[in-house]
């Protein structure tokens, strides 16, 4: 299972959801979906923009956890 640690990085960088959504060019609702691990996918272009704004790497945001698979 892929875990999105976006809220942790945002707290460390002291940036609000609305500010990040604006700078990345996505809706606050879509950012919320990512933050709450409810998203099914993320575009590389969106991930790239998030990393640029937060000055981080994809591995800082995305984490793999084995054995936490959800049934689809």
C-alpha positions as CSV (number, residue, x, y, z in Angstrom):
1,X,0.0,0.0,0.0
2,X,1.2,3.5,-0.8
3,X,0.9,6.0,2.0
4,X,1.0,9.7,1.3
5,X,2.8,11.7,4.0
6,X,2.0,15.1,2.4
7,X,0.6,16.5,5.7
8,X,3.9,15.8,7.5
9,X,6.0,17.5,4.9
10,X,3.5,20.4,4.7
11,X,3.8,20.9,8.5
12,X,7.6,20.8,8.4
13,X,7.6,23.4,5.6
14,X,4.9,25.4,7.3
15,X,2.6,25.7,4.3
16,X,-1.2,25.6,4.3
17,X,-3.3,23.4,2.2
18,X,-4.8,26.3,0.3
19,X,-1.4,27.8,-0.4
20,X,0.0,24.5,-1.6
21,X,-3.1,23.9,-3.8
22,X,-2.8,27.4,-5.3
23,X,1.0,27.1,-6.0
24,X,0.6,23.6,-7.5
25,X,-2.4,24.5,-9.5
26,X,-4.9,21.9,-8.2
27,X,-8.1,22.3,-6.3
28,X,-8.1,22.2,-2.5
29,X,-10.5,19.3,-2.8
30,X,-8.0,17.3,-4.9
31,X,-5.2,18.1,-2.4
32,X,-7.4,16.9,0.4
33,X,-7.9,13.6,-1.4
34,X,-4.2,13.2,-1.6
35,X,-3.6,14.1,2.0
36,X,-6.1,11.7,3.3
37,X,-4.8,8.7,1.3
38,X,-8.1,8.4,-0.6
39,X,-6.5,9.0,-4.0
40,X,-6.1,6.2,-6.5
41,X,-3.4,7.9,-8.6
42,X,-1.3,11.0,-9.0
43,X,0.1,12.5,-12.2
44,X,3.8,12.8,-12.3
45,X,3.4,16.4,-13.3
46,X,1.4,17.1,-10.1
47,X,4.0,15.2,-8.0
48,X,6.7,17.2,-9.7
49,X,5.0,20.5,-8.9
50,X,4.4,19.5,-5.3
51,X,8.1,18.5,-4.9
52,X,9.2,21.8,-6.4
53,X,7.0,23.9,-4.1
54,X,7.9,21.9,-1.0
55,X,11.5,21.5,-2.0
56,X,11.5,17.8,-1.4
57,X,11.7,14.4,-3.2
58,X,8.9,12.0,-4.1
59,X,10.2,9.6,-1.5
60,X,9.6,12.2,1.2
61,X,5.9,12.2,0.3
62,X,5.2,8.7,-0.8
63,X,5.9,5.6,1.4
64,X,5.3,1.9,0.7
65,X,4.0,-0.3,3.4
66,X,3.8,-4.0,2.8
67,X,0.8,-6.0,4.1
68,X,-1.6,-3.0,4.4
69,X,-3.4,-3.9,1.2
70,X,-7.0,-2.9,1.0
71,X,-9.5,-5.0,-0.9
72,X,-10.8,-3.3,-4.0
